Structures are given as C-alpha cells and as structure tokens.
Amino acid sequence: CKNTCLMMFWIVCSIIGMICKIVFAFLLGSLASFFSLMATPDQEWSSYDADLTLKMSEYAAKFPKVTKDDYKAAALYLWVMTALLIISIIFEAVLTHF
C-alpha cells in the first residue's frame, strides 16, 4: 500500500500545485490588465471611468461587507496554499530523485 498511498498523495499535491499556479497566474493577469488600464490616455479613460464606477458599485452592492474574519480566512488560505505548494515541490524533488 505504501507506494500507492504515496502516489495518490503525490497526485493530489501536484493537482493542488497546478491549481495554485493557475490562480497565481490569474491574479497576476488581472493586476496587469488593471495597470494597463491605468496607463490609458485621459480621453479614453473618462468615458471608461463612469462605466467602471457604475460596475464597481453594482459589484460591491452584490456582496456583503468584508469583515476582519474574512481577511483572516484569506490569510490562512494563502498560508495553507503556500505550504501545500512547498510540500508538493519537495515531493516532486524526492520522487524524481528516487
């Protein structure tokens, strides 16, 4: 069972690692698009600005207010994901070594 259990654990870790990479790439992409919008000329921006403000207020209205607990949960989630990513990297290194 030892090898199959290890294999299953490795598969789970690699899947989680992949998800982490996808999420990280998505976050970076959204940041990049935001900054490219910030760099647009003023005449384009002014028409876009009103639309964006409206969209943001609609978006904010849909969700309940963010509390300190939400931030704590997000921080915990990030820590767990980072730990899992590190573990998966270690396991990949160990498994490729053997």
N, C-alpha and C positions, 0 to 999 in steps of 0.2 A: 504493500500500500504506500510505503514511504515515497517512492518515486512518482507515483500517480498523484498523490496529495501535493507534492512539491510542484509537479507540472501544473495542476489545477490552480495552485496559489500563484504560480508564475504567470499563467494566462490571465487570471483576474487582475494581477498587478499591472501587466502590460496593457490591458484594456483600460484600466483606470489612468495609467500614464498617458495613453493616447488621448483619452477624454480631456485630461489636464492640458495637454499640448494644444488641442483644438480650442479649448476655452481661452487659453492664454493668447493664441493667435487671433481669436475673435476680438478679445479685449484690445489688443494692440491695433487691430484693423479699425475698430470703432474710434479709438483715440486718434489714429492717423487721419481718418476722414473728418473728424471734428476739427483738427488743426488745419487741414486743407481748406475747410470752410472758413475758418478764422482768417485765412490768408486771401480770401476772395476780395476783389475790388468793392468799393463802397456802394456804387450804383446797383450792382448785383445783390449786395448784402441787404440793402434797405428793404427791397421787396421780399427777400427771403426771411428777413428778421421778423416781420409781422407774422408771417406764416408759422415760423418756428416757435414764436412766443405763444401763439394760439395752441399749437400742437402740444407744447410742453405743459401748458396749463390744463389742457384736456387730459393729458397723460398723468399729471400729478393728481388730478381730481379722482381718477380711477382707483388710485392706491391709497390705503390708509397711511397715516403719518408714520415716519420712521422713528423708532424709539432707540434708546441705548442698548436694549436687549438685541435688537436687530443687528446693530453694529458688532456686539459681542459674538453673536451667532456667525456673522460673516467672517470675523477674525478667526474664530475657532475652525470654521470650514476651510479657510485658507491654510491654516496651520496643518490641519489633517491632510489636505490635498498635497501640501509640500512634503510632509512626512511620507505619504504614500509614494510620491514621485521618487523621493530619495531611496526608499526601500526597493521600489521596482528597478531603479538604476543599479543598486547593489546586487539585486537578484540576477539581473541580466549579466552583470560582470561575473558573478560567481558561476552562473550556468554556462556562460561561454568559456570560462576558464577550465571547467571540467570536461 
